[in-house]
């Protein structure tokens, strides 16, 4: 019997899926969390890679997804000075496994740094008038468990989008933006999301960080440490809470990172998830009790992208889409989470002395 090795470059010419490789280096640990407590899934300092490709089941404009590629050798060998032809190294041609621990799952492991790195590399870094022909703004995020159908393989979602396209991400906070202490320009806001007829204790909470370079250590460390703090201080956090993180350009030369702690909803019946009744175990509310036809928050629904599987949801969204979306955010609230966030900010001396007007 013979074993024939077919080069990666040959197989890539036959596949229908093309991809864009994005190399980056992790600066903060990626934390996992289960009933036994926290664990480091990926250490700081390791080389990572993201392969960006089209999403085969799109639900947004220019919808793509990014798979982790850090496990494989991915270097490129250049030709001589007279040649413009490039070729893969032998290790890459053989799909050589460089880091067997790089293949991680998608549930319970919100990879904040991966999201931010991809958003920063794929978006224009200047204001809209400086955008070149063919360039566009990209929204990058990761589905929480309730919106993720693929558990075993880590992946982020991306689509055409910027801050200006998503009114829900523009909700003003009660206070002026506050500057992060170790950053020259990064600002922080704690935003309450709720309908006008609800009291503040029912608000969903999002953290909005704005920075010219969101990959700066001050921004990434703040968000990674905050996630760890919340997982460590919420009872039963491994099964009780999750996170929506998404990063977009503001079209003015800065980036906006949204970090939102949300409850892990559970399904009350055996219907298809799009038709099911959902409950928030931390508040005891159900989608049926509050009159919502959809209560899940994920990469799409969190900003207002809905796949409508039932006429009642379509009618509810068309009747008052913004109010419905605000109610969905409020439904996903974690009681007491705002106090935990403010406690972390004060205890860790996160903010500069002055605020940004």
N, C-alpha and C positions, 0 to 999 in steps of 0.2 A: 504494500500500500504506500502511496505517496501523499505527502502533505505539501500542498502548494500554497505559498504565501502570496496573497494578492495585495499589492501596495494600496495604502489608503488613498493616495492621489488618484489611482485608477477607479476605485469604488466611488469616490466623490463625483466623478464625471457621470456616473450612472444614476445617482440618486436625484429624486425630485426636490428634495429639501436642501436649499442652500443656507449657509449660515455666515454670520460675521463674528470672528473671535475678538474678545475683549480681555486682555490680561490685566490683572491688578493684584495688589498685595494686601493682605488683611492686617490691619493695625490694632484691632480689638478682638478679644476672644468671642466666639459664637457660642452662646450658652443654650444648652438644653435643660429641661426641667421635668422631673417626674415625681412620683410619690416619695422617692428616696432623697429628693433635693436636687440641687443644681449640678450640672456636669458640663465640662468643656467639650464641645463637639468639634470645633476647629480652633486651634491656638492662634494667637496673634503672631505675625511674622511669616505665616505660610503664604506661598504663591498660589493664587487662585486664577481661574479662567472662566469666562462666560461665553457660551456659544448662542448667539441671538439668531432666531429663525422665525419663519412665519408660523402663526397658530393655525392649525388645520380646522379648528372649530371657532371661527372668529365671531365676536359679538361687539366689536368696536372697529372704528376706522384704523387701517394699518395695524391690525391686531397681531402681535407676535408674542413669543415667549423666549426666555433665556434659560438654558440648561447649564448646570455646573460642568466645567471642563477641566477642573484643577487636577483630576486624577491622572490625566494622560500627558505624555511629553508633547509639547506644542510649539517647539521652536522652529524657526525657518532658516534654511541655509541660503545665502545669496550667491549668485554667480560672481565671476570676476568683474573687474572694473569695466570691461568692454561689453559685458553682457547684462541685459536687463532682466534676464530670465531668473526666476527664483525656484527653488525646489525644497521639499521637506528633508529634514535629516532622517537618517535610517531609523532612529528611535520613534520618530513620529509616524513614519511609513508603516511601522510594525504595530502601531497603537500601543506603544510601550507604557505600562502602568507606572507612573512616577510616584503617585500618592494614593494608595488603596483606600485611605480613610476619607477621601474627598467626596465620595458618593454618599450623600446623606438624604434623609427623607424630607418631605415637605410639611408634615404636620408638626405642630408644637415648636417649631424652630424658625422663628421669624428672623430672617437674615437681613438686618437693617443695613449693614455695610455693603452687601451685594446690591441692594436696591439703589443706594446712594451712588455707588461707583458707576453703575450702569446708566443712571440718569445723567450723571455728570459727563460721561464719555459720549453719550448719544445725542445730547442737546447742544444747540449753539450756545456759546458762552457770552454773547453780547445781546443788546436790545434788538427788537424786531427790525429796525431799519438796516441793521448790519447783516441780517440773515442772507446767505447766498442763495442763488437759484437752486431749487431742488432740496434745500434744507427745510426741516420742519421741526416742531416741538413735540417731544415724546413724554408721555406719562409712564412711569415705571412703578410697579408695586407687587405685592405678594398676597395671594389669597390666604385668609385664615382657614382653619380646618373646615368650618361650616360651608365655605365656598370652594373647597378644593376636592376634586374627584380623583386626583392622582396623589397617593400617599407616599409611595416608595421613592420617587425621584424629585429632588428639589428643583423648583423652577419659579421664575418670576414672570409676571405678565407685563406687557407693554403695548401701548397704542398711541395714536396721535392725540395730543392733548396738552394743554397748559393751564395755568391757574385761571386765566380769563374765561375758560370754557366751563368751569365748575363753580357755580355760585355757592354751593354748600361749603367749599373750601375757603371762601372769601368772607364768611361770617365774622363780623368784628368781635374782638374780645372786650371785656369790660374795662380792661386796663391797657395802657400804652405798652408797646413792645419793650421788653427788657433785654439788655445786651448780655450775652454770655461772657463771663469774666475773662476767659483765656482766648477770646477771639476779637479781632479788630472790628468786625461788622455783623457777626451773627446775632440775631435777635430771637427772642422766645415769647410766645403768647400761649396762654391757657384759654381755650375757647369752649364755651358752653353751647351745645346744639340742642335745641328744643323748640317746639311750637310756641306761639305767643300766649296760648291759654294754659300753659303748664308752669308750675312753680320750679325754681332753680334746682331743687333737690332731685328732680326727675331728668335733669339734663344729661345727654351724652357728652363725653369730654374728648377733645382732640388737642394735642400739642402741635403748634405751628412754629417751625423754625425756619427763618429766612436767612440765607447767606450767599455770598458770591461764589464761594467754594464750599459746598456741603461736605466734601470729603476731608475737610480739615479735622485734625485730632479733637479740637474742642467740641465740634458738632457730633461726630461719631461717638466719642467717648460718653458724652452726655446722654445720648439716646440709648446706647447699649447698657450703660450703668442704670439708667432709669428703668428699663425693662427688667433688669435683674432685681432691682429694688422692689418693684411691684410683684414680681413672681415670688419673692421671698417674704412678702408681708401680707399677702391675701391668702386666707385659709383655703386649703385644697386647690391652690392655684393651678396645678398641672391639669386639672380637669374642669376648672371653674372659669378661667379667663384666657383670652387670646388677644391678638393685636392686628390692627390694620395699619400698614405702613406704606406710604406712597410718596413719590418725589416727582415734582414738575418744575418747569421753568415759569417765571412770572412774566416772561417776554420783555423784561427790562434789564436783563443782565444778571439777575439773581435767581436762586433756586429756592423752592419751598418744599420742606419735608414735613409730611403729616404723620404724626404718631398717635394712634388712637387705641387705648385699652378698651376691649369690649368683652362682654360676657360670652362664654361658650354656650350657645343655645343647644337645646336637645329636642329631638323630634318626638311628638306625642302619639303619632299613629304610624301605620306602615304604608302610607301612600308615597307616591313619588315626591322627592323633596320640594319640587316646585309647587306641589298641590297640598303639602302637609300642613299640619298645625304645629307651631313651634313655641317653645317656652324658654323664658329666662330663669334659670334656677336660682339666681341671686336675688330676684325680686318677687318670684312666684307668679309673674304675669304670663299669660299666653297670648298668642296672636289673635285667637278667637275672642278673648275677653276684651282686648283693647281695640278690636275692629280693624285690624290691619291684614290685608291680603298677602303681604310679604313683610318679613321682619329680619331677614338675614342681611348682614353687611359683608361685602367682599370687595375685590378690586373694582368690579363694575358697579354694583349697586351702591357702594359707598359714595360715589360721585354722581349717581343718577343714570347709569346705564342699566336697563332692565330687559331681560328676556321674558316676555309675557306669555305664560302658559294657560292663563285662565281669564275669561272676560271680566270678571269682577276686579282683578288687579288692574287691567287696562283702564277700566272706568274710573277707578280710584286715582290712578296716576294722572289721567287726563283732566279729572275734575279739579285737582289741586296737587300738582306734582311736588312743589317745594314743601308744602305742609306735610305731605305723606313721607317724604324723605327725612324731614326733621323728626317726625314721630318714630320712624325706624331707628334713627340714631338714639333717641331717648329710650326706646325699648331695650336697646343693647347696653344700657348703662350698668356700671358696677357701683353699687352703693359705697360711699366713702372714698372713692378713688381720687377725687380732687384733693382731699386732705392729705392722702399719701403722697401725691405728686408735690404739693407745696412743702410738705415735710422734707422730702428728698432735696428740693431746691435749696431750702434754708440750711439743712444739716450739712450739705456738701459745698456750701458757699459757691453755688453755680453762677451767680449773677455778678455783673460789675456793679459798682456803687451807684452809677447814674442810670437812668432809663432813657430810651430813645423816643423822642417826640414823634 
